[in-house]
Amino acid sequence: MPFLLILSMLFSSIGILILVVGGTFLHSRLKAAGKKKF
């Protein structure tokens, strides 16, 4: 198994995880801000 392939797969999975976590965090922040009429 090539090392670069494993590394690229690891980075892509970490990137997807960061996107999902960041998206849900931003969504909750926007919902909270909308409730406060900020």
Buried (B, 14 or more C-beta within 10 A) or exposed (E): EEEEEEEEEEEEEEEEEEEEEEEEEEEEEEEEEEEEEE
